[in-house]
């Protein structure tokens, strides 16, 4: 079995693969204050509830955009699973050629999602990741990651309105029934949710024009994709586990490379 872990700014998503099947997955808060022992106990509890045995895990693959969490996470892998994790970064074969000014600036979550999209849906492809930030990245027909756009996500936008204004409340993440809000809560929900919908629609359309290729698929992912994606007409499908699928694909590619040596 393979344990895959995608560490984001808001959540850590763990998944267990048995062969090519994602048998189960869990989501927990990205808490930078947790120790390796706390993380280990959480992981073992999830395994116990899912009916898995930690001794069956043969490999661990990690992508992370939170550097401060990497030491306790890696230490947890060694102490509780007895394994050295594969951390997505320099030297790891991904199947994606990074064609940007500074490849080291590209988030490992974007690479994982790009790998997952190419393997499962083909390319050219645009991936819209609705998470803490809204990241829309493009992979051309040559499997080249050619860039992205990054903007504040739904939660960041809501928190900014609440924190930076004197009279606006903190509101629930819901899709309002109307574009014209009849009260403050509806007005904020409309502005934030449909504002990001409009932004994503425009950016994806312009990216398609700039790429200049035919049959470009658009895949939505991320924790808030279920909220936003249904209202973005240019999105073809939603796959909220795309990063985990990409990590599995990257693991398989590197294992094949090892066998060839």
C-alpha positions, 0 to 999 in steps of 0.5 A: 500500500502507498500513503500519499499526502498533500499538505496545503495551507488550510488542510492536509489530505492523506490517502491510501492506495491499494494497487491503483485504487484509492481505498480511502482518504482523510482531511485534517487541518494544517496545524503548524503547531503539531508535533511528529508524535501528534501527527503520528497518533492522528495518522494511526487513529485514521488507519485504525478507523479505516481498517488499515495496518500501518505495516502494509504501507511500503511507500510514502509520497508527499507534496507540501506548500508549507515548509514549516510542517515538513520536519514533523511530517517527515519525522512522523513517517520515519518514527511511525511507519519506518519509511523515508518519504519521497518528497516532491521536489528537485530530483523527483521525476514528475513527467511534467516539464516546467517551462517558467522563469524559475521552476523552483517557484512552482508549488509542488501541489500544482505539479502534483495536480498537473501530473494527475490531470495529464495521466488521467485526462490528457493534455493540453489541460488547465487546472483550476485549484480552488483552495486557500488561494485560487490557482489556475495553471496551464499544461500544453500538449507537450506536457509542459507546465507553462505558467499559472495565475494566483489570486485570493481564494474564497476564505481569504476574501471573506476573512479580509472583508471581515477583518478590514471593515468595521460593519461587515460580519463573518459569513458562512461559505454558501452560494446565494440564490440571487446575484443581487443580495437583499441583505448584508450576508447575501451581498457578501456571499454574492460578491465573493462567490460569484466574483471568483466565478467570474474571475475564473471564467474570464481567466480560463477563457483568456488562457485558452486563447493564449495557449492557442491549442484545440481541445483544452480540457479544464479540470477543477480541484481543491477543497472549495471546488464543489462550491465554485466549479458548478457555476463556472461554465468553462469547467469540464469536470471536477476532481477534488482528489487530483493532487492525490492521483498525481502523487500516485502517478509520480510514485509509479513513474519513479519506481519504473525509473528505479527498475530501469537502473 
